Amino acid sequence: MAAYEVALGPIVKRFVLSASNDLRKHLADCLRVELQNGPNAGAALPLAIDGVSYTALPLSCGGLVAIFRPLTREELSRLRRERGRKTSKHGFLIVDLLPPGSAVYVRAPFGM
């Protein structure tokens, strides 16, 4: 499995800061390995929001669903500058984490 960068959007940062240390650690572990070909990859759902492609993916961390998209080359370059280190060639921006009580519904095509 190839390494990748993980960047958190503002909503996710607030969630992480308010979480317990145990949840933070578990979430960090999940985000490091589950966004790309992880154990729930078969349950990933593609979404388009305002013309941008996102993925909704259930995590093994407390039933949370990560909404994310790939980082652009420009975003990876900015991340490299901000972190002052070499970064992976790929990465993801986590824009939201949905709690288990929420749901993403997909309608089946007519006749199914």
DSSP file (Angstrom, degrees, kcal/mol; ACC not computed):
  #  RESIDUE AA STRUCTURE BP1 BP2  ACC     N-H-->O    O-->H-N    N-H-->O    O-->H-N    TCO  KAPPA ALPHA  PHI   PSI    X-CA   Y-CA   Z-CA
    1    1 A M              0   0    0      0, 0.0     2,-0.1     0, 0.0    36,-0.0   0.000 360.0 360.0 360.0 126.9    0.0    0.0    0.0
    2    2 A A        -     0   0    0      1,-0.1     2,-0.1    34,-0.0    34,-0.1  -0.443 360.0-113.3 -74.4 143.5    1.5    3.3   -1.1
    3    3 A A        -     0   0    0     -2,-0.1    87,-0.3    88,-0.0     2,-0.3  -0.422  38.4-177.2 -71.9 150.8    1.9    6.1    1.5
    4    4 A Y        -     0   0    0     28,-0.2    87,-0.3    -2,-0.1     2,-0.2  -0.980  25.6-109.9-147.5 158.8   -0.2    9.2    1.2
    5    5 A E  E     -a   91   0A   0     85,-2.6    87,-2.1    -2,-0.3     2,-0.4  -0.572  23.8-152.5 -85.8 151.7   -0.7   12.5    2.9
    6    6 A V  E     -a   92   0A   0     85,-0.2     2,-0.4    -2,-0.2    87,-0.2  -0.991  11.5-175.7-127.3 123.3   -3.8   13.4    4.9
    7    7 A A  E     -a   93   0A   0     85,-2.8    87,-3.0    -2,-0.4     2,-0.4  -0.944  16.1-141.2-116.4 140.8   -5.0   17.0    5.3
    8    8 A L  E     -a   94   0A   0     -2,-0.4    87,-0.2    85,-0.2    85,-0.1  -0.861   9.3-135.9-106.2 133.3   -7.9   17.9    7.4
    9    9 A G     >  -     0   0    0     85,-2.9     4,-2.5    -2,-0.4     5,-0.2  -0.286  38.0 -94.5 -73.5 169.6  -10.5   20.5    6.5
   10   10 A P  H  > S+     0   0    0      0, 0.0     4,-2.1     0, 0.0     5,-0.2   0.855 123.9  51.1 -57.8 -40.4  -11.7   23.0    9.2
   11   11 A I  H  > S+     0   0    0     84,-0.3     4,-1.9     1,-0.2     5,-0.1   0.913 112.5  46.5 -64.5 -41.9  -14.7   21.0   10.3
   12   12 A V  H  > S+     0   0    0     82,-0.3     4,-2.8     2,-0.2     5,-0.2   0.888 109.0  55.0 -69.1 -39.4  -12.7   17.9   10.7
   13   13 A K  H  X S+     0   0    0     -4,-2.5     4,-2.6     1,-0.2    -1,-0.2   0.926 108.6  48.7 -58.6 -44.6  -10.0   19.8   12.7
   14   14 A R  H  X S+     0   0    0     -4,-2.1     4,-1.4     2,-0.2    -1,-0.2   0.911 111.5  50.1 -61.9 -41.7  -12.6   21.0   15.1
   15   15 A F  H  X S+     0   0    0     -4,-1.9     4,-0.7     1,-0.2     3,-0.3   0.942 111.9  47.4 -60.5 -48.1  -13.9   17.5   15.5
   16   16 A V  H >< S+     0   0    0     -4,-2.8     3,-0.9     1,-0.2    -2,-0.2   0.901 109.6  53.0 -62.7 -42.0  -10.5   16.1   16.2
   17   17 A L  H 3< S+     0   0    0     -4,-2.6    -1,-0.2     1,-0.2    -2,-0.2   0.802 111.7  46.3 -65.0 -27.9   -9.6   18.8   18.7
   18   18 A S  H 3< S+     0   0    0     -4,-1.4    -1,-0.2    -3,-0.3    -2,-0.2   0.545  96.7  96.6 -90.4  -7.0  -12.8   18.0   20.7
   19   19 A A  S << S-     0   0    0     -3,-0.9    -3,-0.0    -4,-0.7     2,-0.0  -0.371  82.6 -98.9 -81.9 159.3  -12.3   14.2   20.6
   20   20 A S     >  -     0   0    0      1,-0.1     4,-2.6    -2,-0.1     5,-0.2  -0.308  35.3-109.2 -68.8 160.7  -10.7   12.1   23.3
   21   21 A N  H  > S+     0   0    0      1,-0.2     4,-2.4     2,-0.2     5,-0.2   0.884 119.7  53.0 -60.3 -38.8   -7.1   11.2   23.0
   22   22 A D  H  > S+     0   0    0      2,-0.2     4,-2.4     1,-0.2    -1,-0.2   0.925 110.6  46.1 -63.3 -44.4   -8.1    7.5   22.3
   23   23 A L  H  > S+     0   0    0      2,-0.2     4,-3.0     1,-0.2     5,-0.2   0.908 111.1  53.2 -65.5 -41.2  -10.5    8.5   19.5
   24   24 A R  H  X S+     0   0    0     -4,-2.6     4,-2.8     2,-0.2    -2,-0.2   0.937 111.3  45.7 -57.1 -47.8   -7.9   10.8   18.0
   25   25 A K  H  X S+     0   0    0     -4,-2.4     4,-2.4     2,-0.2    -2,-0.2   0.933 114.7  46.9 -63.6 -45.8   -5.3    8.1   17.9
   26   26 A H  H  X S+     0   0    0     -4,-2.4     4,-2.3     1,-0.2    -2,-0.2   0.918 113.7  48.6 -62.8 -43.4   -7.7    5.5   16.5
   27   27 A L  H  X S+     0   0    0     -4,-3.0     4,-2.9     2,-0.2     5,-0.2   0.920 110.5  50.7 -62.9 -44.6   -9.0    8.0   13.9
   28   28 A A  H  X S+     0   0    0     -4,-2.8     4,-1.8    -5,-0.2    -1,-0.2   0.919 110.5  49.9 -59.7 -43.3   -5.4    8.9   12.9
   29   29 A D  H  X S+     0   0    0     -4,-2.4     4,-0.9    -5,-0.2    -1,-0.2   0.922 112.8  47.1 -61.0 -43.9   -4.6    5.2   12.5
   30   30 A C  H >X S+     0   0    0     -4,-2.3     4,-2.9     1,-0.2     3,-0.9   0.934 111.2  49.8 -63.2 -47.1   -7.7    4.7   10.3
   31   31 A L  H 3X S+     0   0    0     -4,-2.9     4,-0.5     1,-0.2    -1,-0.2   0.806 105.3  59.3 -65.6 -28.3   -7.1    7.7    8.1
   32   32 A R  H 3< S+     0   0    0     -4,-1.8    -1,-0.2    -5,-0.2   -28,-0.2   0.783 124.6  15.0 -68.8 -26.6   -3.4    6.6    7.5
   33   33 A V  H << S+     0   0    0     -3,-0.9    -2,-0.2    -4,-0.9    -1,-0.1   0.597 116.4  61.1-125.8 -14.1   -4.4    3.3    6.0
   34   34 A E  H  X S+     0   0    0     -4,-2.9     4,-0.8    -5,-0.2     6,-0.2   0.614  83.7  72.8 -99.4 -10.9   -8.1    3.2    5.0
   35   35 A L  T  < S+     0   0    0     -4,-0.5     2,-0.5    -5,-0.3    -1,-0.2   0.785 100.0  45.2 -76.1 -24.9   -8.6    5.9    2.4
   36   36 A Q  T  4 S-     0   0    0     -3,-0.1    -1,-0.2     1,-0.1     5,-0.0  -0.933 138.6 -27.8-124.6 107.8   -6.7    4.1   -0.4
   37   37 A N  T  4 S+     0   0    0     -2,-0.5    -2,-0.1    -3,-0.1    -1,-0.1   0.828  93.6 158.2  59.0  35.1   -7.6    0.4   -0.9
   38   38 A G    ><  -     0   0    0     -4,-0.8     3,-1.7     1,-0.1     4,-0.2  -0.107  60.1 -83.3 -80.4-176.2   -8.5    0.0    2.8
   39   39 A P  T 3  S+     0   0    0      0, 0.0     3,-0.3     0, 0.0    -1,-0.1   0.723 129.1  43.7 -65.0 -22.1  -10.8   -2.7    4.3
   40   40 A N  T >  S+     0   0    0     -6,-0.2     3,-2.2     1,-0.2     4,-0.3   0.165  74.6 117.1-107.3  18.6  -14.0   -0.8    3.4
   41   41 A A  G X  S+     0   0    0     -3,-1.7     3,-1.5     1,-0.3    -1,-0.2   0.821  70.7  62.0 -56.2 -32.8  -13.0    0.2   -0.1
   42   42 A G  G 3  S+     0   0    0     -3,-0.3    -1,-0.3     1,-0.3    -2,-0.1   0.681 101.9  52.3 -67.6 -16.7  -15.9   -1.9   -1.5
   43   43 A A  G <  S+     0   0    0     -3,-2.2    -1,-0.3    15,-0.1    -2,-0.2   0.355  80.7 126.1 -99.6   4.5  -18.3    0.3    0.4
   44   44 A A    <   -     0   0    0     -3,-1.5    13,-0.2    -4,-0.3    -3,-0.0  -0.356  45.7-155.7 -64.9 142.1  -16.9    3.6   -1.0
   45   45 A L  E     -B   56   0A   0     11,-2.7    11,-2.7    -2,-0.0     2,-0.2  -0.976   9.4-136.1-123.8 118.7  -19.5    5.9   -2.6
   46   46 A P  E     -B   55   0A   0      0, 0.0     2,-0.3     0, 0.0     9,-0.2  -0.522  26.5-175.0 -73.4 140.7  -18.5    8.5   -5.2
   47   47 A L  E     -B   54   0A   0      7,-2.9     7,-3.3    -2,-0.2     2,-0.5  -0.957  18.8-150.5-132.4 150.9  -20.2   11.9   -4.7
   48   48 A A  E     +B   53   0A   0     -2,-0.3     2,-0.5     5,-0.2     5,-0.2  -0.987  16.3 179.5-122.4 121.4  -20.2   15.1   -6.8
   49   49 A I  E >  S-B   52   0A   0      3,-2.6     3,-1.8    -2,-0.5    -2,-0.0  -0.976  74.8 -20.4-124.4 117.2  -20.6   18.3   -4.9
   50   50 A D  T 3  S-     0   0    0     -2,-0.5    -1,-0.1     1,-0.3     3,-0.1   0.870 128.2 -52.0  52.0  40.4  -20.5   21.5   -6.9
   51   51 A G  T 3  S+     0   0    0      1,-0.2     2,-0.4     0, 0.0    -1,-0.3   0.498 114.3 117.2  79.5   3.6  -18.8   19.7   -9.7
   52   52 A V  E <   -B   49   0A   0     -3,-1.8    -3,-2.6    17,-0.0     2,-0.5  -0.886  64.0-126.7-106.9 136.0  -16.0   18.3   -7.5
   53   53 A S  E     +B   48   0A   0     -2,-0.4     2,-0.3    -5,-0.2    -5,-0.2  -0.687  35.3 169.2 -85.6 126.9  -15.6   14.6   -7.1
   54   54 A Y  E     -B   47   0A   0     -7,-3.3    -7,-2.9    -2,-0.5     2,-0.4  -0.786  24.2-135.8-125.1 169.4  -15.6   13.3   -3.5
   55   55 A T  E     -BC  46  68A   0     13,-2.7    13,-2.4    -2,-0.3     2,-0.5  -0.995   3.8-151.8-128.4 137.6  -15.7    9.9   -1.9
   56   56 A A  E     +BC  45  67A   0    -11,-2.7   -11,-2.7    -2,-0.4    11,-0.2  -0.950  24.6 176.8-104.7 126.0  -17.8    8.8    1.1
   57   57 A L  E     - C   0  66A   0      9,-2.4     9,-2.8    -2,-0.5     2,-0.3  -0.979  28.6-131.2-136.7 121.6  -16.1    6.0    2.9
   58   58 A P  E     - C   0  65A   0      0, 0.0     7,-0.3     0, 0.0     2,-0.2  -0.541  29.0-148.8 -69.0 132.6  -17.1    4.2    6.1
   59   59 A L     >  -     0   0    0      5,-3.5     4,-0.5    -2,-0.3   -32,-0.0  -0.637  21.6-125.2 -98.7 158.9  -14.1    3.9    8.5
   60   60 A S  T  4 S+     0   0    0     -2,-0.2     2,-1.1     2,-0.1    -1,-0.1   0.355  87.4 100.7 -81.2   7.6  -13.5    1.2   11.0
   61   61 A C  T >4 S-     0   0    0      3,-0.2     3,-1.8     1,-0.2    -2,-0.2  -0.766 113.3 -47.3 -97.2  90.2  -13.2    4.0   13.6
   62   62 A G  T 34 S-     0   0    0     -2,-1.1    -1,-0.2     1,-0.3    -2,-0.1   0.689 101.0 -67.0  63.1  20.7  -16.5    4.1   15.4
   63   63 A G  T 3< S+     0   0    0     -4,-0.5    -1,-0.3     1,-0.2    -3,-0.1   0.561  87.2 156.9  78.4   6.4  -18.7    4.0   12.3
   64   64 A L    <   -     0   0    0     -3,-1.8    -5,-3.5    -6,-0.1     2,-0.5  -0.327  35.1-141.5 -64.3 148.1  -17.6    7.4   11.1
   65   65 A V  E     -CD  58  98A   0     33,-2.2    33,-3.1    -7,-0.3     2,-0.4  -0.967  11.9-146.6-113.9 120.3  -17.9    8.1    7.4
   66   66 A A  E     -CD  57  97A   0     -9,-2.8    -9,-2.4    -2,-0.5     2,-0.6  -0.717   4.8-158.9 -87.3 132.0  -15.1   10.2    5.9
   67   67 A I  E     +CD  56  96A   0     29,-2.7    28,-2.4    -2,-0.4    29,-1.4  -0.961  34.8 148.0-106.9 120.1  -15.9   12.5    3.0
   68   68 A F  E     -CD  55  94A   0    -13,-2.4   -13,-2.7    -2,-0.6    26,-0.2  -0.931  32.9-159.8-149.9 168.1  -12.8   13.3    1.1
   69   69 A R  E     - D   0  93A   0     24,-1.6    24,-3.0    -2,-0.3   -15,-0.1  -0.959  39.6 -86.5-144.9 160.2  -11.1   14.0   -2.2
   70   70 A P  E     - D   0  92A   0      0, 0.0    22,-0.3     0, 0.0     2,-0.2  -0.394  45.2-113.8 -66.3 146.5   -7.6   13.7   -3.6
   71   71 A L        -     0   0    0     20,-2.6    20,-0.3   -66,-0.1     2,-0.1  -0.582  31.2-122.8 -75.5 143.9   -5.3   16.7   -3.0
   72   72 A T     >  -     0   0    0     -2,-0.2     4,-2.4     1,-0.1     5,-0.2  -0.357  25.3-105.5 -78.8 166.9   -4.3   18.6   -6.1
   73   73 A R  H  > S+     0   0    0      1,-0.2     4,-2.3     2,-0.2     5,-0.2   0.899 123.6  52.4 -58.7 -40.5   -0.6   19.0   -7.1
   74   74 A E  H  > S+     0   0    0      1,-0.2     4,-2.4     2,-0.2    -1,-0.2   0.906 109.1  48.8 -63.7 -41.4   -0.8   22.6   -6.0
   75   75 A E  H  > S+     0   0    0      2,-0.2     4,-2.5     1,-0.2    -2,-0.2   0.892 110.7  50.5 -65.9 -39.3   -2.2   21.6   -2.6
   76   76 A L  H  X S+     0   0    0     -4,-2.4     4,-2.2     2,-0.2    -2,-0.2   0.888 110.3  50.3 -65.4 -38.0    0.6   19.0   -2.2
   77   77 A S  H  X S+     0   0    0     -4,-2.3     4,-2.1     2,-0.2    -2,-0.2   0.917 111.7  47.5 -64.1 -43.6    3.2   21.6   -3.0
   78   78 A R  H  X S+     0   0    0     -4,-2.4     4,-2.9     1,-0.2    -2,-0.2   0.905 111.0  51.8 -64.2 -41.1    1.7   24.0   -0.5
   79   79 A L  H  X S+     0   0    0     -4,-2.5     4,-2.7     2,-0.2     5,-0.2   0.901 107.8  52.6 -60.8 -42.0    1.6   21.2    2.1
   80   80 A R  H  X>S+     0   0    0     -4,-2.2     5,-1.2     2,-0.2     4,-1.1   0.918 112.7  44.3 -60.2 -45.2    5.3   20.5    1.4
   81   81 A R  H  <5S+     0   0    0     -4,-2.1    -2,-0.2     2,-0.2    -1,-0.2   0.927 114.9  48.2 -65.7 -45.1    6.1   24.1    2.0
   82   82 A E  H  <5S+     0   0    0     -4,-2.9    -2,-0.2     1,-0.2    -1,-0.2   0.880 117.0  41.1 -64.8 -38.9    4.0   24.4    5.1
   83   83 A R  H  <5S-     0   0    0     -4,-2.7    -1,-0.2    -5,-0.2    -2,-0.2   0.614 100.1-136.4 -86.6 -12.4    5.3   21.3    6.7
   84   84 A G  T  <5 +     0   0    0     -4,-1.1     2,-0.3    -5,-0.2    -3,-0.2   0.836  69.8  87.0  63.1  33.6    8.9   22.0    5.7
   85   85 A R  S   <S-     0   0    0     -5,-1.2    -1,-0.2    -6,-0.2    -2,-0.2  -0.959  87.6 -78.7-152.3 167.6    9.5   18.4    4.6
   86   86 A K        -     0   0    0     -2,-0.3     2,-0.3    -3,-0.1     0, 0.0  -0.456  48.8-158.9 -66.6 143.7    9.2   16.1    1.7
   87   87 A T        -     0   0    0     -2,-0.1     4,-0.1     1,-0.1    -7,-0.0  -0.817  23.0 -91.1-122.1 165.0    5.7   14.8    1.2
   88   88 A S        -     0   0    0     -2,-0.3    -1,-0.1     2,-0.2   -84,-0.1  -0.230  35.2-116.8 -65.5 163.1    4.1   11.8   -0.6
   89   89 A K  S    S+     0   0    0    -86,-0.2     2,-0.3   -85,-0.0    -1,-0.1   0.638  97.7  44.7 -77.6 -13.8    3.1   12.2   -4.2
   90   90 A H        +     0   0    0    -87,-0.3   -85,-2.6   -14,-0.1     2,-0.3  -0.914  64.8 155.8-129.9 154.4   -0.5   11.5   -3.3
   91   91 A G  E     -a    5   0A   0     -2,-0.3   -20,-2.6   -20,-0.3     2,-0.4  -0.985  26.2-129.0-167.3 172.1   -2.8   12.7   -0.6
   92   92 A F  E     -aD   6  70A   0    -87,-2.1   -85,-2.8    -2,-0.3     2,-0.6  -0.976   9.0-141.7-134.3 144.5   -6.4   13.3    0.5
   93   93 A L  E     -aD   7  69A   0    -24,-3.0   -24,-1.6    -2,-0.4     2,-0.7  -0.937  16.6-150.4-103.3 118.2   -8.3   16.2    1.9
   94   94 A I  E     +aD   8  68A   0    -87,-3.0   -85,-2.9    -2,-0.6   -82,-0.3  -0.812  19.4 175.5 -88.8 113.9  -10.9   15.1    4.5
   95   95 A V  E     +     0   0A   0    -28,-2.4     2,-0.3    -2,-0.7   -84,-0.3   0.697  61.1   0.5 -95.5 -20.9  -13.7   17.7    4.3
   96   96 A D  E     - D   0  67A   0    -29,-1.4   -29,-2.7   -85,-0.1     2,-0.5  -0.989  50.0-146.7-161.8 156.2  -16.1   16.1    6.8
   97   97 A L  E     - D   0  66A   0     -2,-0.3   -31,-0.2   -31,-0.2   -33,-0.0  -0.982  22.3-152.2-126.1 117.3  -16.7   13.1    9.1
   98   98 A L  E     - D   0  65A   0    -33,-3.1   -33,-2.2    -2,-0.5    -2,-0.0  -0.737  17.5-122.8 -91.8 135.4  -20.3   12.0    9.4
   99   99 A P    >   -     0   0    0      0, 0.0     3,-1.8     0, 0.0   -36,-0.1  -0.310  29.0-104.7 -71.5 161.2  -21.4   10.3   12.6
  100  100 A P  T 3  S+     0   0    0      0, 0.0   -37,-0.1     0, 0.0    -2,-0.0   0.779 117.1  63.8 -58.2 -27.6  -22.9    6.8   12.4
  101  101 A G  T 3  S+     0   0    0      2,-0.0     2,-0.1     0, 0.0   -38,-0.0   0.673  93.2  73.4 -73.3 -16.2  -26.4    8.2   13.0
  102  102 A S  S <  S-     0   0    0     -3,-1.8     2,-0.3   -37,-0.0    -4,-0.0  -0.447  70.7-156.4 -89.9 170.8  -26.3   10.1    9.7
  103  103 A A        -     0   0    0     -2,-0.1     2,-0.6     2,-0.0    -2,-0.0  -0.995  20.8-141.1-149.1 152.7  -26.6    8.4    6.4
  104  104 A V        -     0   0    0     -2,-0.3     2,-0.4     2,-0.0   -48,-0.0  -0.974  29.4-158.3-111.3 115.1  -25.7    8.8    2.7
  105  105 A Y        -     0   0    0     -2,-0.6     2,-0.5     2,-0.0    -2,-0.0  -0.793   8.8-168.3-100.6 136.6  -28.6    7.4    0.7
  106  106 A V        -     0   0    0     -2,-0.4     2,-0.4     0, 0.0    -2,-0.0  -0.987  17.2-136.7-122.2 126.6  -28.2    6.3   -2.9
  107  107 A R        -     0   0    0     -2,-0.5     3,-0.1     1,-0.0    -2,-0.0  -0.672  19.8-127.2 -83.2 133.3  -31.3    5.6   -5.0
  108  108 A A        -     0   0    0     -2,-0.4     3,-0.1     1,-0.1     4,-0.1  -0.464  37.8 -90.7 -72.6 148.9  -31.1    2.5   -7.1
  109  109 A P    >   -     0   0    0      0, 0.0     3,-1.7     0, 0.0    -1,-0.1  -0.253  60.2 -79.2 -56.5 149.7  -31.9    3.0  -10.8
  110  110 A F  T 3  S+     0   0    0      1,-0.3    -3,-0.0     2,-0.1     0, 0.0  -0.213 118.2  28.4 -52.8 135.0  -35.5    2.5  -11.7
  111  111 A G  T 3         0   0    0     -3,-0.1    -1,-0.3     0, 0.0    -3,-0.0   0.402 360.0 360.0  94.8  -2.1  -36.5   -1.1  -12.0
  112  112 A M    <         0   0    0     -3,-1.7    -2,-0.1    -4,-0.1    -4,-0.0   0.455 360.0 360.0 -96.8 360.0  -34.0   -2.5   -9.5
